[in-house]
Amino acid sequence: MKKSKEIKTKRLLLKSFDSTDFEVMKSLLCNNEISKTYMIPTFSSEEEVIKLFRTLKDFSTSDDHFVYGIYYRGNLIGFINDTETDAELIEVGYVISPDMKNQGFATEALISAIQELFRMGYFVVRAGCFESNIASKRVMEKSGMQLIDKTEDVEYRGELHHCIYFEIKQEYRDLRVKKTIN
């Protein structure tokens, strides 16, 4: 199923990026605080940042990827994107500008993304974080996700990080599967 062009919440608008978003995205992608907890490549040139922005921009207009800019009062404050997908499960990541933290924006965006992903036909939405990232754990919990028995250790920027994962499942999956079988 196709993703919605826009997702509106009480305070936010999730939509595709446009070319005028580059400077804000550059500030997010190159932000030291964000890169401590969100796995972003280490850029060696502005061209690499431009290339990643163009890729995310293209993905945000494609039904093949779940990528949205997160806007508050018309200003880009973050983004949400798929990191892994299969027919029934999608894993997402999200970023909110450090200037906009602790206002519930990440939770509001994640809840709306989960609803959209269920509408699109996914049965499981998963997200992960470094175990030390207490803020992200709270966002996932407030969004209705539950800690699952999946962990992994990843090396990122010269340090080993223990990653934990949360999931939420669509409530009526079993009922839909039974209807399909009968």
ABEGO torsion letter per residue (X at the ends): XBBBABBBBAABBBBBBBAAAAAAAAAAAABAAAAAABBBBBBABAAAAAAAAAAAAAAAABAABBBBBBBBGGBBAEBBBBABBBAABBBBBBBBBAAABGAGAAAAAAAAAAAAAAAAGBABBBBBBBAABAAAAAAAAAAGBBBBBBBBBBBBGGBBBBBBBBBBBBAAAAAAAAAAAX
